[in-house]
Amino acid sequence: MDFDLAPPIGFGPLRIGMTRQRANTVLDSLRDLSAVSDSDRSGQHVFRPSGLMISIHCTRDMLEAVELGRPSRQTDRVIFRGLDVFAIPARELVQRMSQYTSIDADPDDPASFFASDLLLSFWRPFAADDEPEEEQGYYFSSVLLARPGYYDTPAQAAERLHQSS
């Protein structure tokens, strides 16, 4: 099944800003009832038979972010503007995404990247750009889609609050 990333709106049927109760219901609907994982945690995450992990992050009774973990099989794909974010090598994905938006290495973790305009972040445990057999570094392991302000420092949050009043 293909799941589309639609920043800043959401991922598939999960919409940033929906209530925690609604997000829990939608998350449960993404579970494959014919192959429920022992690792599933209601209100937190589900693992589909492909290995795709879908995790929700709620604060103040609101969905603030959705994190997706790389599937082990291609029966589920996570797509952004036609790009399968877990099947394209990390360096190539960054290069191709730069056609749409600014995407930069995380200053604290150069194996990870952040597209600030889209509130998307891509993570892998280490960079192994030249070694396709080293999947954990060659491909991204997870992508997180968040609400505006999710990454704000306390000063930025105060400024955002000041601007909205």
N, C-alpha and C positions, 0 to 999 in steps of 0.2 A: 504494500500500500504506500502511496506517496503522501507525505505530509509537507505542506508548504509553510515556510517561515514568512510571516507578513509583518515585519516590524513597522511601527511600534504597536500594531494591533494585537498580534498574537501568533499562535501556532495552531494550525488545524482549527478544531472547535474551541480551543482554550483562548480566551480573550483577556488581555491585560485589563485589570480593573473590575473583573467580575467578582462576585462575592465568593468567599471561601467555600460556602456550601455548594454553590453552583460549580465552582472549579473542581471540588471533590467528586461531584456527580459526573462531570465531563471526563475527568481522569479515569473514573471507574468504567466509563463507557469505552475507553480506549484499550481496556484489557481484553485479551482474547480468551473468552470463557472456555474454549476447548483446550487451552494450554496455560492455565493460571500458574504463575511463577511463585515459588515459596518465598522469593525475595520481595514480592509486592508488599507495600505498606499503604493502606488506605489513607488518603489525605496527604500522602507524601510522594510516592512514586509507583510506577508499574513497569514491568519488563514484558515486552511483547515476545512471542516465540522467535523472532529474528534476533533477539538480544537488544533491540532498541529500548533504552531506558527513557521514560518520560517522567520528569520530576516537576512538581509545582512548589513555588515559594510564596507563601501568603504572609502578610503583615497587616494588622489592624483590620482583619476580616476581608482583605482584598488580595486578589492575585497580583503579585508584583513582578514575578519572573517565571519563566519556563526553561528548564534545562533538559537537554536531550543528549543521551550518551550513544556513541557509535554502535550500530548493530553489528553482529558478527556475520549475518547473512543479508543479502541485498533484497530480501522480500519486503522490507520496509526501507523507504528512502526519505531523507530530509532534504527538501529542495528550496533553494533561494534563487529566484529569477532564472530558473532553468539549470542551476548548478546543484549537483548532488554533493552536499557539503562534506559527507563522510566517505565518498568514493574517489574524490579528486585529491591528489597529493596536497598537503598543507601549503607548501610554497606556491604551487600553481593556483590553488584556490585564492590565496591572498592576492596574487597577481591578477587573476580574473575579476575578483571583487573590486579591485582598485579602479576598474572601469566604471563602477557605479557609485563608489563612495570612497572616502578616505579611510584607510585601514592601516593601523600601526601596531608594531610590536609593543607588548606591555613592557614598560621600563623596568619592572621588577621581575619579569619572567619572559625573556626574549623568544621562548618557544610558543608563547601565546600571543594572540592578536585581538585588537579591539576596534570595531567600527563604531565610533562614538555617535555619528549622525544617525545610525540605525539602532543603537543600543543593543548591538550584537557583540558577544565576545566568544572567541574560539580558543580552546585549550587543548594542549597535549602535554604529556609528562616531560618530554624532552624533545629536542630537535634532532632528527636523523634524516635530513633532506636528501642525502645521497643513497639511502639504503631502503629500497622498497620492502625488503623482507622484514625490516624493523617497523612493523605496522604502527606501534604505539607512538613513534616519533615521526613517521613519514606522513601519517594522516592525522587529522584532528580527532581527539577522543570525545570532545563534547562541545556543544554550542549553547550559549545562554542568551535568551531574548528577554529584555527587561523593560520596565516602565520608565518614562522620563524621570530623571532624578535618582534612579536606583544607585548610581555610582557616585553621587554627590558627596563631597566632604561636608562636615557640619557647617562650615562657612558658606559653601555653595547652597546647601539646603536652606539656610537662613535667608540668603539672597533670593532664592526661588520663591520662598514664602512671602518675602517682602514685595516682590514684583507682582505676585498674584493678589495681593490685598489692595 
